């Protein structure tokens, strides 16, 4: 494998929470009790429950992305009992070590994400993972960055008025409103036509972008729900431009309908023309956990994608059954313990 130059080093950042930690639950409960207008925040159990499969994430990184420079595990304070904290590539980062004190304690993923650039020794180019995103087969550094630019896909998609979700549709609209302050849609399309009409994009989103030519203003953006290639200086730039807004967002201890999320970073990179267009949807499969997870299991065991996002958004599922199905599937492709795990 080609050795990366110093300016091409790439880190992985993964945020993890153990929703069963009694101290964490106590602190979260105390934080909730002091909040008014609680209907405007998102504190669903699915946001925090632990699927007991984080070790497969580390096995996947060791096997399929050995080129990664460093892994930054972001945590409230709990550490998996099996984790080898002496691994030279591992950096365990507690919230208070990079998030400004005035925003702590936080249970809002947006607060965590908007402060990732403050992680000590973080590389300029990094990939941000949620703990539901796994590598399933070998992936190259060039799948995330090329010549220092993130590999991504610029796709337009209207924000949907989903009355069943009282938080996320507002956040997507907030994202679009913020980006529209800095980019005029038609001017941007003229300036970067190849970013919108890359021949390799999925036909559906290529067509969506064509349809959007009829509308003078941005209606919304489609961001692939998978690992996010981010540039540290982009985070710093947005804080310079929107310090008041981001301070307000980070002051929310739970996800809030007035938030903007880290998708803004990806879209800002793309609208600035500072990215390499590619159909990244092809790299990452996305599945909601359901009662029947046959397709999800087959994608994992058949290694049909390089990466997968296993989204937990359904409180009505048989959690233990679904958890065992996913663990069994991951065990089939990643049965060997990694050096990130303690010796037996």
Sine and cosine of phi, psi and omega as CSV:
sin_phi,cos_phi,sin_psi,cos_psi,sin_omega,cos_omega
0.00,0.00,0.67,-0.74,-0.04,-1.00
-0.90,0.45,0.73,-0.68,0.01,-1.00
-0.97,0.23,0.73,-0.68,-0.03,-1.00
-0.98,0.18,0.62,-0.78,0.10,-1.00
-0.94,0.34,0.24,-0.97,-0.06,-1.00
-0.86,0.51,-0.59,0.81,-0.02,-1.00
-0.99,0.16,-0.02,1.00,0.01,-1.00
-0.93,-0.37,0.13,0.99,-0.01,-1.00
-0.89,0.45,0.65,-0.76,-0.07,-1.00
-0.81,-0.59,0.75,-0.66,0.10,-0.99
-0.97,-0.23,0.38,-0.93,0.20,-0.98
-0.95,-0.32,0.64,-0.77,0.12,-0.99
-0.85,-0.53,0.78,-0.63,0.05,-1.00
-0.77,-0.64,0.76,-0.64,0.03,-1.00
-0.99,-0.15,0.77,-0.63,-0.05,-1.00
-0.70,-0.71,0.60,-0.80,0.07,-1.00
-0.70,-0.71,0.66,-0.75,0.11,-0.99
-0.99,-0.15,0.99,-0.11,-0.06,-1.00
-0.92,0.39,-0.12,0.99,0.02,-1.00
-1.00,-0.09,-0.11,0.99,-0.03,-1.00
-0.90,0.44,0.88,-0.47,-0.07,-1.00
-0.89,0.45,-0.58,0.82,0.02,-1.00
-0.93,0.36,-0.64,0.77,0.06,-1.00
-0.90,0.44,-0.69,0.73,0.01,-1.00
-0.90,0.43,-0.62,0.79,0.02,-1.00
-0.91,0.42,-0.70,0.71,-0.01,-1.00
-0.91,0.42,-0.62,0.78,0.03,-1.00
-0.91,0.42,-0.67,0.74,0.02,-1.00
-0.89,0.46,-0.66,0.75,0.04,-1.00
-0.89,0.46,-0.62,0.78,-0.02,-1.00
-0.93,0.37,-0.64,0.77,0.00,-1.00
-0.89,0.45,-0.65,0.76,-0.10,-0.99
-0.88,0.47,-0.35,0.94,-0.02,-1.00
-0.99,-0.13,0.15,0.99,-0.07,-1.00
-0.97,-0.23,0.75,-0.66,0.15,-0.99
-0.99,-0.16,0.34,-0.94,-0.03,-1.00
0.90,0.43,0.68,0.73,-0.14,-0.99
-0.92,0.40,-0.33,0.94,-0.01,-1.00
-0.92,0.39,-0.21,0.98,-0.06,-1.00
-1.00,-0.08,0.05,1.00,0.00,-1.00
-0.88,-0.47,0.25,-0.97,-0.06,-1.00
-0.90,-0.43,0.95,-0.32,0.00,-1.00
-0.78,-0.62,0.57,0.82,0.00,-1.00
-0.90,0.44,0.55,-0.84,-0.02,-1.00
-0.85,0.53,-0.55,0.84,-0.01,-1.00
-0.89,0.45,-0.35,0.94,0.00,-1.00
-0.93,0.38,-0.35,0.94,-0.21,-0.98
-0.77,-0.64,-0.23,0.97,-0.13,-0.99
-0.93,0.36,0.56,-0.83,-0.10,-0.99
-0.99,-0.10,0.78,-0.62,-0.03,-1.00
-1.00,-0.04,0.06,1.00,0.09,-1.00
0.84,0.54,0.66,0.75,-0.03,-1.00
-0.72,-0.70,0.27,0.96,-0.06,-1.00
-0.88,0.47,-0.51,0.86,-0.02,-1.00
-0.89,0.45,-0.43,0.90,0.05,-1.00
-0.96,0.28,-0.46,0.89,0.10,-0.99
-0.90,0.44,-0.72,0.70,0.00,-1.00
-0.92,0.38,-0.62,0.78,0.05,-1.00
-0.88,0.47,-0.65,0.76,0.01,-1.00
-0.91,0.43,-0.66,0.76,0.01,-1.00
-0.90,0.43,-0.71,0.70,-0.02,-1.00
-0.88,0.47,-0.64,0.77,-0.08,-1.00
-0.99,0.12,-0.63,0.77,-0.17,-0.98
-0.96,-0.28,-0.22,0.98,0.02,-1.00
-0.62,-0.78,0.85,0.52,-0.05,-1.00
-0.92,0.40,-0.20,0.98,-0.03,-1.00
-0.98,0.21,-0.20,0.98,-0.07,-1.00
-0.87,0.49,0.67,-0.74,-0.06,-1.00
-0.96,0.27,-0.76,0.65,-0.08,-1.00
-0.45,-0.89,0.49,-0.87,0.07,-1.00
-0.91,-0.42,0.82,-0.57,0.03,-1.00
-0.96,-0.27,0.94,-0.33,0.03,-1.00
-1.00,-0.02,0.93,-0.37,-0.04,-1.00
-1.00,-0.04,0.82,-0.57,-0.10,-0.99
-0.57,-0.82,0.50,-0.86,0.10,-0.99
-0.87,0.49,-0.50,0.87,-0.02,-1.00
0.39,-0.92,-0.39,0.92,0.03,-1.00
-0.97,0.23,0.51,-0.86,-0.01,-1.00
-0.76,-0.65,0.75,-0.66,0.02,-1.00
-0.82,0.57,0.68,-0.73,-0.07,-1.00
-0.89,0.45,-0.40,0.92,-0.07,-1.00
-1.00,-0.02,-0.13,0.99,-0.16,-0.99
-0.97,0.25,0.74,-0.67,0.08,-1.00
-0.99,0.11,1.00,-0.08,-0.09,-1.00
-0.96,0.30,-0.11,0.99,0.02,-1.00
-1.00,0.01,-0.04,1.00,-0.03,-1.00
-0.87,0.50,0.75,-0.66,-0.11,-0.99
-0.90,0.43,-0.38,0.92,0.01,-1.00
-1.00,0.02,-0.11,0.99,-0.13,-0.99
-0.99,-0.10,0.75,-0.66,0.11,-0.99
-0.81,-0.59,0.93,-0.36,0.03,-1.00
-1.00,0.05,0.84,-0.55,-0.09,-1.00
-0.85,-0.52,0.91,-0.42,0.07,-1.00
-0.99,0.12,0.46,-0.89,-0.07,-1.00
-0.78,0.63,-0.72,0.70,-0.09,-1.00
-0.94,0.34,-0.16,0.99,0.00,-1.00
-1.00,0.08,-0.20,0.98,0.03,-1.00
-0.62,-0.78,-0.36,0.93,0.04,-1.00
-1.00,0.03,0.77,-0.63,0.01,-1.00
-0.79,0.62,0.62,-0.78,-0.11,-0.99
-0.82,0.58,-0.57,0.82,-0.07,-1.00
-0.91,0.40,-0.27,0.96,0.01,-1.00
-0.99,-0.15,-0.02,1.00,-0.07,-1.00
-0.96,-0.28,0.50,-0.86,-0.06,1.00
-0.97,0.25,0.49,-0.87,0.02,-1.00
-0.79,-0.61,0.54,-0.84,0.08,-1.00
-0.80,-0.60,0.37,0.93,-0.04,-1.00
-0.95,-0.30,0.91,-0.42,-0.01,-1.00
-0.87,0.49,-0.48,0.88,-0.01,-1.00
-0.92,0.39,-0.60,0.80,0.06,-1.00
-0.89,0.46,-0.68,0.73,0.02,-1.00
-0.89,0.46,-0.75,0.67,-0.09,-1.00
-0.92,0.40,-0.61,0.79,-0.04,-1.00
-0.96,0.26,-0.07,1.00,0.02,-1.00
-0.87,-0.49,0.15,0.99,-0.04,-1.00
-0.85,0.52,-0.53,0.85,-0.04,-1.00
-0.90,0.44,-0.25,0.97,0.00,-1.00
-1.00,0.05,-0.06,1.00,0.01,-1.00
-0.88,0.47,0.81,-0.59,0.01,-1.00
-0.85,0.53,0.69,-0.73,0.07,-1.00
0.90,0.44,0.42,0.91,0.09,-1.00
-0.97,0.22,0.70,-0.71,0.01,-1.00
-0.94,0.34,0.37,-0.93,0.00,-1.00
-0.86,0.51,-0.67,0.74,0.06,-1.00
-0.97,-0.22,0.81,-0.58,0.01,-1.00
-0.57,-0.82,0.34,-0.94,0.03,-1.00
-0.90,-0.43,0.81,-0.59,-0.03,-1.00
-0.99,-0.15,0.83,-0.56,0.02,-1.00
-0.92,-0.38,0.66,-0.75,0.35,-0.94
-0.99,0.16,0.26,-0.97,-0.06,-1.00
-0.99,0.17,0.16,0.99,0.09,-1.00
-0.95,-0.31,0.25,0.97,-0.03,-1.00
-0.91,-0.42,0.80,-0.60,-0.12,-0.99
-0.78,-0.63,0.51,-0.86,0.15,-0.99
-1.00,0.04,0.72,-0.69,-0.04,-1.00
-0.93,-0.38,-0.29,0.96,0.03,-1.00
-0.38,-0.93,0.11,-0.99,-0.09,-1.00
-0.84,0.54,0.70,-0.72,0.00,-1.00
-0.71,-0.70,0.60,-0.80,-0.06,-1.00
-0.99,-0.14,0.42,-0.91,0.08,-1.00
-0.84,0.54,-0.54,0.84,-0.02,-1.00
-0.94,0.35,-0.21,0.98,0.11,-0.99
-0.96,0.28,-0.28,0.96,0.00,-1.00
-0.94,-0.35,-0.63,0.78,-0.03,-1.00
-0.61,-0.79,0.61,-0.79,0.12,-0.99
-0.71,-0.70,0.84,-0.55,-0.03,-1.00
0.79,0.61,0.65,0.76,0.05,-1.00
0.99,0.17,0.00,1.00,-0.01,-1.00
-0.96,-0.30,0.67,-0.74,0.03,-1.00
-0.92,0.40,0.60,-0.80,0.09,-1.00
-1.00,-0.02,0.83,-0.56,-0.11,-0.99
-0.36,-0.93,-0.06,-1.00,-0.05,-1.00
-0.72,-0.70,0.80,-0.60,0.03,-1.00
-1.00,-0.09,0.94,-0.34,-0.04,-1.00
-0.72,-0.69,0.74,-0.67,0.02,-1.00
-1.00,-0.09,0.63,-0.77,-0.01,-1.00
-0.38,-0.92,0.77,-0.63,-0.04,-1.00
-0.88,0.47,0.61,-0.80,0.15,-0.99
-0.93,0.38,0.69,-0.73,-0.11,-0.99
-0.97,-0.25,0.72,-0.70,0.02,-1.00
-0.99,0.17,0.98,0.17,-0.03,-1.00
-1.00,-0.02,0.98,-0.19,-0.07,-1.00
-0.95,0.32,-0.21,0.98,0.03,-1.00
-0.99,0.17,-0.19,0.98,0.02,-1.00
-0.82,-0.57,0.93,-0.37,-0.11,-0.99
-1.00,-0.01,0.18,0.98,-0.02,-1.00
-0.79,-0.61,-0.86,0.51,-0.19,-0.98
-0.89,0.45,-0.64,0.77,0.02,-1.00
-0.86,0.51,-0.56,0.83,0.04,-1.00
-0.93,0.37,-0.64,0.77,-0.01,-1.00
-0.90,0.43,-0.68,0.73,0.03,-1.00
-0.88,0.47,-0.65,0.76,0.04,-1.00
-0.92,0.39,-0.66,0.75,0.05,-1.00
-0.86,0.52,-0.66,0.76,0.04,-1.00
-0.85,0.53,-0.74,0.67,-0.04,-1.00
-0.90,0.43,-0.63,0.77,0.02,-1.00
-0.89,0.46,-0.66,0.75,0.01,-1.00
-0.91,0.41,-0.73,0.68,-0.03,-1.00
-0.90,0.43,-0.55,0.84,-0.01,-1.00
-0.92,0.38,-0.29,0.96,0.08,-1.00
-0.92,0.39,-0.47,0.88,-0.15,-0.99
-0.92,-0.38,-0.22,0.98,-0.04,-1.00
-0.69,-0.73,0.78,-0.63,0.14,-0.99
-1.00,0.02,0.79,-0.62,-0.13,-0.99
-0.84,0.55,-0.82,0.57,-0.09,-1.00
-0.93,0.37,-0.60,0.80,0.07,-1.00
-0.89,0.45,-0.62,0.78,-0.03,-1.00
-0.93,0.36,-0.63,0.77,0.04,-1.00
-0.90,0.44,-0.65,0.76,0.04,-1.00
-0.91,0.41,-0.59,0.81,-0.05,-1.00
-0.97,0.25,-0.59,0.81,-0.07,-1.00
-0.77,-0.64,0.87,0.50,-0.05,-1.00
-0.87,0.50,-0.55,0.84,-0.01,-1.00
-0.94,0.35,-0.35,0.94,0.04,-1.00
-0.96,0.27,-0.49,0.87,-0.03,-1.00
-1.00,-0.05,-0.53,0.85,-0.15,-0.99
-0.83,-0.55,0.76,0.65,0.07,-1.00
-0.95,0.32,0.75,-0.67,-0.13,-0.99
-0.89,0.45,-0.37,0.93,-0.05,-1.00
-1.00,0.01,-0.05,1.00,-0.02,-1.00
-0.90,0.44,0.42,-0.91,0.09,-1.00
-0.84,0.54,0.67,-0.75,-0.04,-1.00
-0.79,0.61,-0.62,0.78,-0.04,-1.00
-0.88,0.48,-0.71,0.71,-0.05,-1.00
-0.98,0.18,-0.48,0.88,0.15,-0.99
-0.87,0.49,-0.68,0.74,0.01,-1.00
-0.93,0.38,-0.67,0.74,0.06,-1.00
-0.83,0.55,-0.71,0.71,0.00,-1.00
-0.89,0.46,-0.58,0.81,0.06,-1.00
-0.91,0.42,-0.70,0.71,0.00,-1.00
-0.89,0.46,-0.58,0.81,-0.05,-1.00
-0.92,0.39,-0.24,0.97,0.07,-1.00
-0.88,0.48,-0.38,0.93,-0.03,-1.00
-0.97,0.25,-0.28,0.96,-0.08,-1.00
-0.93,-0.36,0.76,-0.65,-0.09,-1.00
-0.96,0.26,-0.34,0.94,-0.06,-1.00
-0.88,-0.47,0.40,-0.92,0.05,-1.00
-0.90,0.43,0.70,-0.71,0.06,-1.00
-0.97,-0.24,-0.24,0.97,-0.01,-1.00
0.49,-0.87,0.12,-0.99,-0.07,-1.00
-0.74,-0.67,0.57,-0.82,0.14,-0.99
-0.98,-0.18,0.87,-0.49,0.05,-1.00
-0.93,-0.37,0.84,-0.55,-0.01,-1.00
-0.85,0.52,0.82,-0.57,-0.04,-1.00
-0.99,0.13,1.00,0.06,-0.01,-1.00
-0.32,-0.95,-0.15,-0.99,0.04,-1.00
-0.80,0.60,0.71,-0.70,-0.12,-0.99
-0.97,-0.25,0.90,-0.44,0.11,-0.99
-0.98,0.21,0.89,-0.46,-0.10,-1.00
-0.80,-0.60,0.48,-0.88,0.04,-1.00
-0.93,-0.37,0.80,-0.60,-0.09,-1.00
-0.84,0.55,-0.63,0.78,-0.02,-1.00
-0.92,0.40,-0.42,0.91,0.09,-1.00
-0.92,0.40,-0.67,0.74,0.04,-1.00
-0.87,0.49,-0.71,0.71,-0.01,-1.00
-0.90,0.44,-0.62,0.78,0.01,-1.00
-0.88,0.47,-0.72,0.70,-0.01,-1.00
-0.91,0.42,-0.57,0.82,0.07,-1.00
-0.92,0.40,-0.59,0.81,0.06,-1.00
-0.91,0.41,-0.65,0.76,-0.05,-1.00
-0.98,0.22,-0.59,0.81,-0.19,-0.98
-0.74,-0.68,0.74,0.67,-0.06,-1.00
-0.90,0.44,-0.61,0.79,-0.01,-1.00
-0.91,0.41,-0.73,0.69,0.01,-1.00
-0.89,0.45,-0.73,0.68,-0.06,-1.00
-0.93,0.36,-0.51,0.86,0.10,-0.99
-0.90,0.43,-0.64,0.77,0.04,-1.00
-0.91,0.42,-0.71,0.71,0.02,-1.00
-0.86,0.50,-0.74,0.68,-0.06,-1.00
-0.95,0.32,-0.25,0.97,0.05,-1.00
-0.98,0.17,-0.20,0.98,0.05,-1.00
-0.99,0.14,0.89,-0.45,-0.05,-1.00
-0.95,0.32,-0.29,0.96,0.06,-1.00
-0.75,-0.66,0.33,-0.95,0.05,-1.00
-0.80,0.60,0.69,-0.73,-0.15,-0.99
-0.71,-0.71,0.54,-0.84,-0.06,-1.00
-0.92,0.38,-0.21,0.98,0.06,-1.00
-0.99,-0.11,0.11,0.99,-0.01,-1.00
-0.97,0.25,0.32,-0.95,0.37,-0.93
-0.88,-0.47,0.53,-0.85,-0.06,-1.00
-0.91,-0.41,-0.05,-1.00,-0.13,-0.99
-0.92,0.38,-0.19,0.98,0.10,-1.00
-0.86,0.51,-0.48,0.88,0.05,-1.00
-0.83,0.56,-0.63,0.78,-0.02,-1.00
-0.88,0.47,-0.73,0.68,0.00,-1.00
-0.90,0.44,-0.70,0.71,-0.03,-1.00
-0.93,0.36,-0.57,0.82,0.05,-1.00
-0.90,0.44,-0.67,0.74,0.06,-1.00
-0.86,0.51,-0.68,0.73,-0.06,-1.00
-0.95,0.31,-0.72,0.70,-0.01,-1.00
-0.91,0.41,-0.43,0.90,0.06,-1.00
-0.98,0.22,-0.15,0.99,-0.05,-1.00
0.98,0.17,0.14,0.99,-0.05,-1.00
-1.00,-0.07,0.85,0.52,0.04,-1.00
-0.37,-0.93,0.19,-0.98,0.04,-1.00
-0.94,-0.33,0.90,-0.43,-0.05,-1.00
-0.93,0.38,0.73,-0.69,0.04,-1.00
-0.31,-0.95,0.45,-0.90,0.08,-1.00
-0.98,0.22,0.99,0.14,-0.03,-1.00
-0.97,0.23,-0.24,0.97,0.09,-1.00
-0.88,0.48,-0.49,0.87,-0.01,-1.00
-0.93,0.37,-0.42,0.91,-0.04,-1.00
-0.98,0.18,-0.51,0.86,-0.20,-0.98
-0.83,-0.56,0.85,-0.52,0.11,-0.99
-1.00,0.06,0.58,-0.82,-0.01,-1.00
-0.83,-0.56,0.79,-0.61,-0.01,-1.00
-0.68,-0.73,0.72,-0.69,0.23,-0.97
-0.99,0.11,0.67,-0.75,0.06,-1.00
-0.95,0.31,0.80,-0.60,-0.05,-1.00
-0.82,-0.57,-0.06,-1.00,0.10,-1.00
-0.92,0.38,-0.62,0.78,0.06,-1.00
-0.95,-0.32,0.90,-0.43,-0.08,-1.00
-0.90,-0.43,0.50,0.87,-0.05,-1.00
-0.86,0.51,-0.72,0.70,-0.03,-1.00
-0.90,0.43,-0.65,0.76,0.04,-1.00
-0.88,0.48,-0.75,0.67,-0.01,-1.00
-0.88,0.47,-0.66,0.75,-0.01,-1.00
-0.92,0.40,-0.59,0.81,0.04,-1.00
-0.91,0.42,-0.64,0.77,0.01,-1.00
-0.94,0.35,-0.82,0.58,-0.09,-1.00
-0.92,0.39,-0.51,0.86,0.03,-1.00
-1.00,0.04,-0.03,1.00,-0.02,-1.00
0.72,0.69,0.79,0.61,-0.09,-1.00
-0.98,0.21,-0.30,0.96,0.06,-1.00
-0.77,-0.64,0.33,-0.94,0.08,-1.00
-0.96,0.28,-0.51,0.86,-0.02,-1.00
-0.65,-0.76,0.33,-0.94,0.03,-1.00
-0.57,-0.82,0.57,-0.82,0.15,-0.99
-0.91,-0.40,0.84,-0.55,-0.02,-1.00
-0.95,-0.31,1.00,-0.05,-0.18,-0.98
-0.99,0.12,0.79,-0.61,0.03,-1.00
-0.98,-0.19,0.99,-0.16,0.00,-1.00
-0.72,-0.70,0.21,0.98,-0.12,-0.99
-0.86,-0.51,0.95,-0.30,-0.02,-1.00
-0.98,0.19,-0.14,0.99,-0.07,-1.00
-1.00,-0.06,-0.05,1.00,-0.01,-1.00
-0.96,0.28,0.31,-0.95,0.19,-0.98
-0.98,0.18,0.99,-0.11,-0.16,-0.99
-0.85,0.52,-0.75,0.66,-0.05,-1.00
-0.89,0.45,-0.65,0.76,0.03,-1.00
-0.89,0.45,-0.75,0.66,-0.01,-1.00
-0.89,0.45,-0.63,0.77,0.00,-1.00
-0.88,0.47,-0.70,0.72,0.00,-1.00
-0.92,0.39,-0.58,0.81,0.05,-1.00
-0.88,0.48,-0.71,0.71,-0.04,-1.00
-0.94,0.34,-0.68,0.73,0.03,-1.00
-0.87,0.48,-0.69,0.72,0.00,-1.00
-0.88,0.47,-0.64,0.77,0.01,-1.00
-0.92,0.39,-0.70,0.71,0.01,-1.00
-0.91,0.41,-0.58,0.82,0.00,-1.00
-0.90,0.44,-0.52,0.85,-0.01,-1.00
-0.92,0.39,-0.55,0.84,-0.02,-1.00
-0.99,-0.17,-0.29,0.96,-0.03,-1.00
-0.71,-0.70,0.90,0.44,-0.07,-1.00
-0.98,0.17,-0.33,0.94,-0.11,-0.99
-1.00,0.00,0.71,-0.70,0.03,-1.00
-0.90,0.44,0.58,-0.81,0.02,-1.00
-0.99,-0.10,0.17,-0.99,0.05,-1.00
-0.96,0.30,-0.13,0.99,0.10,-0.99
-0.99,0.15,-0.08,1.00,0.03,-1.00
-0.96,-0.28,0.59,-0.80,0.04,-1.00
-0.89,0.46,0.50,-0.86,0.06,-1.00
-0.94,0.34,0.57,-0.82,0.02,-1.00
-0.93,0.36,0.00,0.00,0.00,0.00
